[in-house]
């Protein structure tokens, strides 16, 4: 814990404030989410065309541009 405090003390005031705000967010209680069963029922009501669903799935699973690709230089 002392290492954390030493590191914190070395930060400039604006960075210290960011750390405090981040810690507060971590400790705050989040509102309850929507159960998965409810989301599934809502998704069924959207009535996506099967071709649209196939295109979405292909985009998600695309090995080059898909959702699981991490662009380390983006941040």
C-alpha positions in Angstrom: 0.0 0.0 0.0 2.9 2.4 0.7 4.1 2.0 -2.8 0.7 3.1 -4.1 0.8 6.2 -1.8 4.3 7.0 -2.8 3.4 6.8 -6.5 0.3 8.9 -5.9 2.3 11.6 -4.1 4.6 11.9 -7.1 1.8 12.7 -9.5 0.9 16.3 -10.4 -2.3 17.6 -8.8 -4.4 17.1 -11.9 -3.4 13.5 -12.2 -4.1 13.0 -8.5 -7.6 14.3 -9.0 -8.1 11.8 -11.9 -7.0 9.0 -9.6 -9.4 10.1 -6.9 -12.3 10.3 -9.4 -11.5 6.9 -10.8 -11.4 5.4 -7.3 -14.8 6.9 -6.5 -16.2 5.4 -9.6 -14.9 2.0 -8.6 -16.5 2.2 -5.2 -19.8 3.6 -6.3 -22.8 1.3 -6.6 -24.0 0.8 -10.1 -27.7 0.7 -10.9 -29.1 -2.8 -11.4 -28.8 -4.1 -14.9 -31.4 -5.7 -17.2 -31.6 -9.5 -16.9 -30.4 -11.4 -20.0 -33.8 -13.1 -20.4 -35.4 -9.6 -20.7 -32.8 -8.5 -23.3 -33.4 -11.6 -25.3 -37.1 -11.0 -25.4 -36.5 -7.4 -26.4 -34.1 -8.5 -29.2 -36.8 -10.8 -30.6 -39.1 -7.8 -31.0 -36.6 -6.1 -33.2 -37.3 -8.5 -36.1 -34.0 -8.2 -37.9 -33.9 -9.5 -41.4 -31.8 -12.8 -41.6 -29.4 -11.2 -44.1 -28.9 -8.2 -41.7 -28.1 -10.7 -38.9 -25.7 -12.6 -41.0 -23.9 -9.4 -41.9 -23.7 -8.3 -38.3 -22.3 -11.7 -37.2 -19.7 -11.6 -40.0 -18.6 -8.1 -38.9 -18.3 -9.3 -35.3 -16.3 -12.4 -36.2 -14.1 -10.8 -38.9 -10.5 -11.6 -37.9 -9.2 -8.3 -39.3 -11.8 -5.7 -38.3 -13.9 -7.7 -35.8 -15.0 -6.9 -32.3 -12.2 -8.9 -30.7 -9.4 -7.0 -32.4 -7.3 -4.8 -30.1 -5.8 -1.6 -31.5 -3.0 -0.9 -29.0 -2.3 2.5 -30.6 -5.8 3.7 -30.4 -5.5 5.0 -26.9 
